[in-house]
Structures are given as structure tokens and as C-alpha cells.
Amino acid sequence: MPNLAALLPKGNFLSNLDVWIVLFYAVSIFVLAQVVSRRKSTEAVTSKGYFLAGNDLPWWAIGASLIAANISAEQIIGMSGSGYRIGLAIASYEWMAAITLIIVGKWFLPVFLRNGVMTMPGFLHQRFGPSVKYLMAIFWLILYVFVNLTSILWLGGTAVTTVTGLDTLTVLIGLGVFALLYQISGGLKAVALTDIVQVTLLVLGGLVIAGLTLSKIGEAGGIAGGFNHLLTRYPEHFQMILGKDSPFYKDLPGIAVLVGGLWIMNISYWGFNQYIIQRALAAKSVSEAQKGIAFAAYLKLLMPVLVVIPGLAALVLAPDLPKPDQAYPHMMTLLPSGLLGLVFVALTFAVISSSASKINSIATIFTIDIVQPLKPGLSEASLVLVGRIASVVAVVIAIIAAKPLVGSCDQAFQYLQDFTGFFTPGIVVIFALGMFWKRCSTAGAFAAVAGGFLMSCFFYVASYLHSHDSFLGFKSAFMAHSVPDMPFMNRVGWVFWIALGLCVLVSLVVPNKKPVSTLTLEGVSFKTSPVFNALAVGVVLILIFLYWRFW
């Protein structure tokens, strides 16, 4: 075989075999995406076919695609870095997400699918009218492009640069362009039907790096010996519930992880987040969507083994890393030729798959919720073209903005949680009350979103003033001494209750002058199959055991 590794900069960690593995997989998955999403010669181009895969996704594609969209650079690199710095406690984001998925499948999906919802802003239009829809559509577009997509590309680029020695900008462009081309022709169908391959590789790659790093630590004791060594040497890194004396209590504030703001973060992310829930909205039926959701829940239970364990292993194998987010890329460099190629492919294409999912959702919201209402005469083919143009623009912006916005963050995963925490309380309020309380008004929805954001800002500034003299020139002894220095997760919980109270109060005082809601619960069944119920019980029992063991 030609020595392609010689074309990479000196100091890269890839052998010629690794490079050929990467090249083979890249070509194979690209071709597969085009084949599975190819239309029949008699099949017309439609926006529903492009953005929702023609509502024909099976359960295994839904479950795998949910995880592939979720587990990307900010999860693999960021959560591994948090495992290195904080410990196993960061796994709560994964394990609590499993039970959240069960709740979403049982209570939220039936409402969405019964009402033919294509987008989350579209749901808000059905329930509150166009004003709330446009506000939240613009918000989500900004969030997805400037926060999520930039983070995915930057953290993925960091890992690729560490292993290959390539220039970061070159890597960013390569990842962005491949993700764009990967899905631009076939849309969601191209992404979802190939994600089962991506997730299989992700799980295999994660198990390989976790197993080999633990074996290296355990030596003759193998994987079990390596894990026991970590457990004995770093017991503070295996506490799921952190005490107030922990230096990382502000990141994961004790019992509040189980009963506080993490629930709000998870429900918003898994229930009302377009690029996640879009897979379930594309299901053949409610029961098919629920089976896919349950499949994803079990994959979430496995994720800490794949992403947190390598960060914990780095405590022994690389104890003096300058930045926690370098833990996973550094562990990759310890792998032998061939296996490094496998894990490198898993990481790189997790970035690409998640980026492609994000790009498709950006295009969906822009096209369906912004352009189509303003240009109702556009043909189906024109709407698909608009979505493709929006995809290109989003990628270009994300590549340009990635370094200025994310490059200076020590822990990008925590950065993402902090930023989204400003908005998630209000989002959960308007969706939950919008579904299950008929008197929730448009004015109440605006009050929840605006009030939630302002109160989040208030608590953030107060927390900042506890450790700084001023905030952007602003000083307040009252805020610094009278408002508690609140961990961001607790802030999310408190702001949720404030936003909920505001929404209820304003809805009662300022009801809608005329009916605006077309949402219906008629015909919605919350009864689930015995298989789904059994799987849900299994998730609960596994979580009880895990938290009991590592409390």
C-alpha cells in the first residue's frame, strides 16, 4: 500500500495502516449514505422526505441516530476531560438522560406525533401562534450555529489535530465540508440510516480505548486490575454525589443532581431540542418511536464506560496534562497501530455524524419555520434547495466562529451546559404547560421565556460578583452579599420555578383574547406497550444499582 502517513506532518501518531482505515471508512460511509437515501425514479422531492425521512424511520435507526446526534466531540472530548478533572460524577449527565428518554417517549412523543409536529418552533406555532414561534426559531438557529455546531467542530478538530499534527483550521474545514456533503443530498434519511454503523463503531472504539488503557494500568491484573487501581488510588473520583466540601460542587451540586436542575436540562435537551427529537418525529408510528427511544436509553447507560473511563485512566497515564480536554486525545496516542485507526475513525465520524445532524436541523428550522411561512408559494423542490443553501451558510459561519467562541474554554462541556442553562427553564415551562394546561396564554409564554432568561442573568452576575470586584464595570454589594453564590445547576432549578410561576400568573391575568391554539390531545394515548414498560423498569433498576454502588 502507498505510504499515505508520510503525507501527514511530522510528529503525527497515525501509521500507514491507520490512515488507510480512515480513508476506507470515509469513502464507505459516504457511499452508503447516498445509497440508502436515494429516491426512486418515480418519487418526487418533498420537504417532509428531506427533513423527516418521509416519516419512515424504524426503531433501530431512531435509537442509533439519537445517540449519534448526541455523542460527539463535546461528549467524548469534553466529558472525558470532566472525568479527568471531576471524576465519575459527571456520568450523571448520561445516566439521568436515560430515564429522561423514557419520560419523553411516554408523555411527550404521543402529543407531537398526534399533532403532526415537524419542528419544535412549529409546535409553539400550533399552541401559541406565530410570535412565540419566530422568537424561538431565531433563538434555536443562533444556539445551534454559534454554540453547538462551533463546539462540535472545534473539539473534534482538537482531537484530530492532536493525533495527526494537521493545522486546526484545515481540520475544521475538512470536518465541516465532509459533514455537509454527507447529508446535503439525502437529508435526514442519509444521516439516520447510516447512524447504526456509526454508533456500532463508536461503541467498539470506546470499549477498545477504555479496555486498553485500563489494561495498561492494571498490567497483570488486566482491565479489572486497572479499574480497581483507579478506585483505590482516586476514591474521590468515584463519588457520584459530591459534598459541599468538594472543589467541584459548583459543577455538580450534590443531591441536586438527582432532584434539581439537571432534570430541567435533560428534559429540554431530549424532549424539546430539534436536532434530537427530529429523529423520533420521523418515525413510522408512535410505538416505533418509543422502541427507538428505549434503545437509546440503554445506550446512554453505557456511554460513561466509553467516554469517562478514558479520562479517569489519564489520571495515571498522563497526570500532568495542561488542559483536561486533552485527556481523551492523549489516551488515543497510546493505542497500537490499527486500533488507533479504529478509535480515530470512531471519534472523527462521531463528530461528522453529530455535525450532519445539527446541520440538517438548522436547515429544517430555517426552511420550515422561517422561509415557508414568508414564501408560501415555494414548491417542495425549492424548499429543499433553501434547506441545502442554509446548510452551507451554517457550516461556513461555524468554521469561522469556532476558535473565537470555543477555543479559549478550559472545559467546553461545562461551557455548553452553562450557556444553555440560561434558556432551558423557560423552554421547559412553555412546552410542558403548552401541552397540559389549556389556560397557558401567549403572553404567559413570553413571560416565561423572558423572565427565565433575565433571572438566569441575575443569578449569574450575583455569582460572578462573589469572586470578582465588578461585572463589566457594574458593582453591587447587595448582589454580592445578599444573593447566594449558586451552582449553575441549582440556578436552573430555581429559575424554572420562577418562570413557571410567571407563566401561570401572566396567563391568568392576560389570557388570549381569542383562541390561537390548534393543538389537540384528542386521540392521544399515553398507554405504552409491555415491551416499552419492561425496558423502562430495567432502566430504573440499573440506575438504582449504579447510584447505590458509587454514591
C-alpha atoms as one frame of an Amber mdcrd trajectory, in Angstrom:
protein
   0.000   0.000   0.000   1.245   3.540  -0.720   2.537   5.224   2.438  -0.164
   7.869   2.978   1.050   8.524   6.539   4.154  10.144   5.045   1.928  12.933
   3.728   0.995  13.985   7.286   3.134  16.419   9.315   5.994  15.037  11.380
   5.009  14.070  14.899   1.623  12.577  13.950   0.614   9.341  15.666  -1.060
   7.560  12.740   0.609   4.671  10.956   0.044   3.925   7.291  -2.480   1.232
   8.291  -4.399   3.763  10.418  -4.604   6.233   7.535  -5.922   3.559   5.168
  -8.556   2.526   7.739  -9.714   6.147   7.980  -9.793   6.568   4.199 -11.650
   3.300   3.631 -14.292   4.148   6.216 -14.758   7.699   4.929 -15.422   6.503
   1.383 -17.640   3.620   2.544 -19.883   5.657   4.843 -20.241   8.435   2.272
 -21.294   5.977  -0.432 -23.643   4.191   1.983 -25.327   7.498   2.912 -26.011
   8.265  -0.743 -27.304   4.751  -1.474 -29.742   4.453   1.466 -31.174   7.944
   0.851 -31.547   7.590  -2.921 -35.078   8.242  -4.156 -36.928   6.025  -6.569
 -37.202   7.412 -10.090 -40.951   7.905  -9.577 -40.572   9.554  -6.161 -40.906
  13.357  -6.031 -38.685  15.649  -3.980 -40.573  16.746  -0.845 -39.647  18.746
   2.221 -41.030  16.020   4.502 -38.938  13.420   2.693 -35.792  15.540   3.054
 -36.254  16.876   6.595 -38.192  13.971   8.202 -37.068  10.983   6.083 -40.633
  10.595   4.810 -41.814   9.536   8.308 -40.486   6.075   7.627 -37.659   5.514
  10.153 -37.568   2.163  12.007 -36.861   1.925  15.752 -33.223   0.857  15.412
 -32.440   3.840  13.172 -34.188   6.223  15.586 -32.332   4.932  18.648 -28.944
   4.851  16.957 -29.429   8.264  15.382 -30.452   9.821  18.703 -27.137   8.692
  20.186 -25.068   9.547  17.118 -26.527  13.063  17.140 -25.847  13.403  20.856
 -22.457  11.730  21.318 -19.959  13.889  19.544 -16.861  15.869  20.350 -18.387
  17.775  23.249 -19.380  14.447  24.820 -16.311  12.352  24.047 -13.632  15.009
  24.486 -15.471  17.271  26.931 -16.903  14.601  29.212 -13.639  12.677  29.257
 -11.953  15.925  30.299 -14.511  16.400  33.046 -13.903  12.809  34.166 -10.189
  13.626  34.413 -10.881  16.750  36.457 -14.053  15.913  38.422 -14.497  12.144
  38.270 -17.317   9.672  37.671 -19.882  12.178  38.981 -20.004  13.732  35.510
 -21.677  10.489  34.349 -24.919  11.794  35.865 -25.462  13.703  32.626 -25.562
  10.353  30.801 -27.311   8.171  33.342 -30.052  10.663  34.203 -30.590  11.175
  30.471 -31.620   7.510  30.224 -34.636   7.948  32.499 -35.411  11.281  30.822
 -35.675   9.493  27.475 -38.240   7.124  28.947 -40.320  10.114  30.132 -40.074
  11.753  26.708 -41.176   8.550  24.993 -44.178   8.041  27.225 -45.529  11.575
  27.703 -44.255  13.937  25.007 -43.848  11.933  21.795 -47.523  10.876  21.579
 -48.563  14.550  21.656 -46.046  15.578  18.985 -46.854  12.735  16.602 -50.639
  13.010  17.039 -50.443  16.698  16.050 -48.149  16.146  13.070 -45.349  18.284
  14.525 -42.326  18.686  12.193 -40.316  21.166  14.268 -40.254  22.455  17.823
 -40.992  26.039  16.692 -43.856  24.515  14.699 -45.314  23.079  17.920 -45.113
  26.528  19.517 -46.941  27.965  16.490 -49.753  25.445  16.904 -50.033  26.230
  20.612 -49.240  29.958  20.943 -49.314  31.451  17.445 -46.574  32.811  15.175
 -44.956  35.327  17.547 -43.580  32.747  20.001 -42.605  30.504  17.097 -40.479
  33.168  15.382 -38.803  34.163  18.653 -37.775  30.620  19.488 -36.881  29.684
  15.903 -34.376  32.544  15.763 -33.063  31.627  19.214 -32.509  27.981  18.228
 -30.802  28.931  14.979 -28.359  31.171  16.871 -27.784  28.489  19.527 -27.242
  25.681  17.033 -24.857  27.627  14.782 -22.843  29.711  17.265 -22.772  27.374
  20.275 -23.460  23.757  19.335 -22.021  23.424  15.834 -18.962  25.516  16.676
 -18.298  23.365  19.774 -18.687  20.103  17.869 -16.281  21.197  15.136 -13.725
  22.793  17.471 -13.486  19.894  19.929 -13.445  17.387  17.094 -10.760  19.428
  15.388  -8.714  19.481  18.604  -8.677  15.696  18.780  -7.849  15.258  15.098
  -5.044  17.841  15.331  -3.543  16.095  18.372  -3.371  12.771  16.545  -2.497
  13.890  13.006  -0.475  17.069  13.556  -2.556  18.843  10.908  -3.363  22.540
  11.220  -6.538  23.126  13.223  -8.171  25.334  10.592  -7.521  22.698   7.919
  -9.134  20.083  10.133 -12.156  22.308  10.870 -12.744  22.868   7.176 -12.345
  19.163   6.412 -14.803  18.077   9.123 -17.344  20.743   8.208 -17.241  20.090
   4.468 -17.477  16.308   4.835 -20.424  16.606   7.251 -22.108  18.982   4.810
 -21.629  16.766   1.754 -22.553  13.655   3.747 -26.138  14.805   4.288 -26.819
  17.576   1.797 -28.272  15.285  -0.868 -30.300  12.798   1.170 -31.161  14.888
   4.245 -32.201  13.191   7.487 -32.588   9.795   5.827 -28.913   9.770   4.809
 -27.894  10.539   8.389 -30.306   8.322  10.317 -29.979   5.133   8.266 -26.173
   5.184   8.461 -26.030   6.090  12.149 -26.394   2.443  13.178 -22.967   1.882
  11.586 -21.589   4.998  13.277 -22.891   4.013  16.716 -21.606   0.453  16.407
 -18.164   1.793  15.583 -18.421   4.384  18.372 -19.208   1.694  20.948 -16.438
  -0.612  19.680 -13.916   2.232  19.598 -14.885   3.390  23.082 -14.626  -0.119
  24.502 -11.209  -0.551  22.869  -9.713   2.620  24.340 -11.306   2.036  27.761
 -10.178  -1.587  27.844  -6.619  -0.983  26.679  -5.981   1.995  28.962  -7.307
   0.070  31.988  -5.199  -2.950  30.985  -2.130  -0.727  30.764  -2.775   0.499
  34.299  -3.641  -2.949  35.664  -0.749  -4.723  33.921  -1.022  -8.389  35.002
  -4.360  -7.670  36.655  -5.891  -6.698  33.317  -8.961  -4.477  32.948 -10.373
  -5.336  36.380  -6.996  -4.678  37.976  -6.739  -1.300  36.271 -10.220  -0.285
  37.411  -9.529  -1.389  40.987  -6.249   0.543  40.927  -8.104   3.720  39.941
 -10.806   3.061  42.539  -8.209   2.602  45.283  -5.858   5.415  44.293  -8.500
   8.029  43.422 -11.582   7.231  45.566 -12.704  10.869  45.407 -13.079  10.454
  41.635 -15.674   7.701  42.109 -18.263   9.638  44.104 -21.482  10.234  42.177
 -22.867  12.705  44.732 -20.336  15.395  45.641 -20.306  17.021  49.069 -20.184
  20.766  49.662 -16.504  20.455  50.543 -15.702  19.239  47.027 -13.890  21.804
  44.841 -16.283  20.782  42.031 -19.504  21.186  43.992 -20.464  24.179  41.839
 -20.300  21.966  38.739 -22.313  19.090  40.223 -24.043  20.284  43.419 -24.645
  17.134  45.421 -28.139  15.710  45.681 -29.447  18.474  43.398 -28.090  16.378
  40.528 -30.874  13.868  41.225 -33.720  16.164  42.250 -32.824  19.590  40.840
 -31.871  21.438  37.717 -30.371  18.500  35.823 -33.921  17.268  35.201 -34.758
  20.575  33.539 -31.603  20.462  31.407 -32.290  16.894  30.323 -35.996  17.342
  29.581 -35.237  20.399  27.476 -32.436  18.638  25.602 -34.121  15.286  24.948
 -37.724  16.414  24.724 -37.735  19.832  23.060 -34.461  20.008  21.142 -34.994
  19.902  17.382 -31.854  18.089  16.333 -32.518  15.348  18.890 -36.294  14.882
  18.770 -36.371  15.220  14.963 -35.400  11.545  14.678 -38.403  10.434  16.715
 -40.708  12.773  14.778 -39.649  10.892  11.630 -40.853   7.538  12.996 -43.287
   5.208  11.252 -45.550   5.265  14.314 -45.695   6.174  17.994 -44.817   2.634
  19.073 -41.840   2.558  16.697 -40.615   5.891  18.087 -40.971   4.637  21.659
 -38.960   1.490  20.939 -36.240   3.676  19.427 -36.273   5.921  22.497 -35.882
   2.895  24.812 -32.983   1.603  22.697 -31.283   4.997  23.035 -31.824   4.950
  26.827 -29.788   1.754  27.197 -27.042   3.144  25.004 -26.902   6.193  27.310
 -26.330   3.896  30.288 -23.263   2.538  28.501 -21.765   5.884  27.489 -19.772
   6.673  30.690 -17.773   3.478  30.127 -16.822   4.771  26.684 -16.099   8.427
  27.487 -15.482   8.875  31.235 -13.257   5.833  31.884 -10.531   7.063  29.460
 -10.475  10.379  31.334 -10.086   8.557  34.640  -7.321   6.390  33.161  -5.474
   9.547  32.151  -5.045  10.364  35.866  -2.424   7.599  35.955  -1.193   7.536
  32.363  -1.000  11.320  31.828  -1.166  13.026  35.244   0.211  16.407  34.182
  -1.967  17.409  31.231  -2.176  21.210  30.828  -5.903  21.068  29.947  -8.446
  18.396  30.959  -9.898  18.268  27.439  -6.605  16.780  26.233  -7.226  13.564
  28.210  -9.040  11.574  25.519  -6.812  12.596  22.580  -3.746  11.756  24.701
  -5.138   8.304  25.555  -5.648   7.693  21.851  -1.946   8.183  21.196  -1.168
   5.205  23.462  -3.005   2.762  21.197  -1.145   0.453  18.807  -1.333   0.791
  15.030  -4.635  -0.391  13.595  -6.531   0.052  16.860  -5.589   3.731  16.833
  -7.081   3.945  13.345 -10.299   2.298  14.567 -10.707   4.623  17.567  -9.696
   7.639  15.489 -12.388   6.784  12.929 -14.962   6.380  15.724 -14.128   9.799
  17.162 -13.856  11.606  13.847 -17.076  10.251  12.425 -18.937  10.818  15.683
 -18.074  14.471  15.084 -19.193  14.254  11.463 -22.441  12.425  12.262 -23.370
  14.860  15.026 -22.434  17.820  12.821 -24.535  16.455   9.971 -27.499  16.062
  12.330 -27.086  19.602  13.587 -26.750  20.985  10.047 -29.915  19.187   8.935
 -31.885  20.572  11.892 -30.639  24.105  11.244 -31.824  23.755   7.654 -35.159
  22.306   8.828 -35.977  25.166  11.210 -34.817  27.869   8.788 -36.795  26.411
   5.890 -39.992  25.210   7.574 -40.369  27.876  10.276 -38.849  30.991   8.678
 -38.881  30.778   4.873 -42.002  28.707   4.160 -44.431  30.977   6.082 -42.920
  34.059   4.403 -42.930  32.445   0.942 -45.929  30.085   0.984 -45.867  29.679
  -2.801 -42.491  27.928  -2.909 -42.537  24.436  -4.406 -41.343  21.393  -2.486
 -38.166  21.251  -4.581 -37.487  24.931  -3.853 -37.890  24.354  -0.114 -35.331
  21.551  -0.240 -32.967  23.864  -2.163 -33.401  26.557   0.506 -32.522  23.952
   3.154 -29.349  22.996   1.308 -28.266  26.630   0.976 -28.944  27.178   4.688
 -26.759  24.144   5.438 -23.826  25.611   3.532 -24.127  29.006   5.213 -24.342
  27.435   8.682 -21.160  25.418   8.150 -19.198  28.424   6.877 -20.242  30.535
   9.864 -19.435  27.754  12.353 -15.950  27.202  10.923 -15.152  30.919  11.144
 -16.596  31.343  14.658 -15.291  28.115  16.263 -11.920  29.321  17.567 -13.013
  32.763  18.877 -16.037  31.314  20.697 -14.833  27.928  21.983 -11.038  27.901
  21.670 -10.389  29.675  24.966 -12.611  27.386  27.099 -10.855  25.106  29.579
 -13.791  22.690  29.728 -16.021  23.027  26.703 -18.614  20.561  28.008 -19.256
  22.715  31.082 -19.291  25.814  28.838 -22.129  24.289  26.836 -24.122  23.411
  29.951 -23.649  26.876  31.472 -24.752  28.685  28.321 -27.812  26.565  27.571
 -28.810  26.782  31.245 -29.787  30.422  30.683 -32.662  29.387  28.426 -33.742
  25.863  29.290 -36.003  26.711  32.291 -38.285  28.916  30.192 -38.296  26.408
  27.330 -39.405  23.534  29.570 -42.127  25.713  31.110 -43.737  26.769  27.820
 -43.657  23.268  26.343 -44.927  21.480  29.454 -47.700  23.992  30.204 -48.432
  24.351  26.498 -49.147  20.623  26.308 -51.022  20.025  29.522 -52.602  23.357
  30.675 -55.204  24.845  28.340 -55.176  28.282  30.007 -51.489  28.911  29.281
 -51.517  32.041  27.097 -49.189  33.582  24.555 -48.365  36.389  26.984 -47.588
  33.790  29.651 -45.210  32.014  27.278 -43.366  35.257  26.542 -43.157  35.981
  30.272 -41.674  32.543  30.981 -39.001  32.832  28.296 -38.051  36.443  29.035
 -38.338  36.112  32.812 -36.350  32.875  32.834 -33.522  34.430  30.841 -33.401
  37.610  32.949 -33.428  35.702  36.233 -30.652  33.441  34.939 -28.616  36.543
  34.125 -29.330  37.980  37.575 -28.138  34.843  39.391 -25.116  34.545  37.089
 -23.998  38.131  37.779 -24.560  37.654  41.510 -22.428  34.500  41.451 -19.722
  36.281  39.458 -19.605  39.175  41.958 -18.892  36.735  44.774 -15.400  36.212
  43.339 -14.807  39.447  41.382 -14.927  43.144  42.194 -17.188  44.031  39.283
 -19.011  42.651  36.266 -18.454  44.717  33.094 -17.902  47.733  35.325 -21.032
  47.001  37.383 -20.669  46.743  41.181 -23.312  45.763  43.715 -22.589  44.980
  47.353 -26.206  43.841  47.746 -25.962  41.225  44.984 -22.535  40.052  46.121
 -23.583  39.539  49.758 -27.367  39.007  49.755 -27.833  36.697  46.756 -26.288
  33.242  47.297 -23.380  32.051  45.152 -25.488  29.448  43.400 -24.142  26.489
  41.374 -25.439  26.745  37.818 -27.481  23.543  38.134 -29.277  24.913  41.194
 -29.770  28.162  39.312 -31.529  26.252  36.542 -33.845  24.626  39.089 -34.760
  27.867  40.857 -35.232  29.772  37.620 -37.557  27.028  36.377 -39.897  27.525
  39.328 -39.770  31.303  38.944 -40.515  31.043  35.216 -43.334  28.591  35.932
 -44.907  30.989  38.434 -44.561  33.888  35.998 -46.169  31.914  33.193 -49.133
  30.874  35.334 -49.621  34.380  36.773 -49.404  36.210  33.458 -51.622  33.616
  31.729 -54.334  34.199  34.343 -54.013  37.993  34.187 -53.530  38.291  30.404
 -55.417  35.422  28.735 -55.605  35.132  24.952 -58.328  37.421  23.582 -59.238
  34.805  21.010 -58.299  31.138  20.634 -54.908  30.666  18.977 -54.180  27.037
  19.797 -54.794  24.311  17.234 -53.084  21.717  19.443 -55.254  18.788  20.484
 -54.946  15.949  22.973 -57.931  14.140  21.473 -56.868  10.738  20.275 -53.567
  10.921  22.191 -52.874   7.706  24.096 -50.265   7.596  26.843 -50.583   3.828
  27.157 -47.341   2.092  26.242 -46.570  -1.471  25.178 -45.457  -4.198  27.621
 -42.035  -4.216  25.916 -41.555  -0.477  26.480 -42.739  -0.794  30.090 -40.323
  -3.657  30.785 -37.429  -1.731  29.262 -38.353   1.331  31.333 -38.320  -0.700
  34.561 -34.925  -2.080  33.565 -33.505   1.433  33.184 -34.770   2.416  36.639
 -33.318  -0.691  38.315 -29.913  -0.220  36.667 -29.808   3.426  37.778 -30.709
   2.486  41.359 -27.831  -0.011  41.428 -25.291   2.416  39.908 -26.066   5.237
  42.326 -26.132   2.838  45.272 -22.716   1.445  44.286 -20.970   4.775  43.654
 -22.909   7.122  45.954
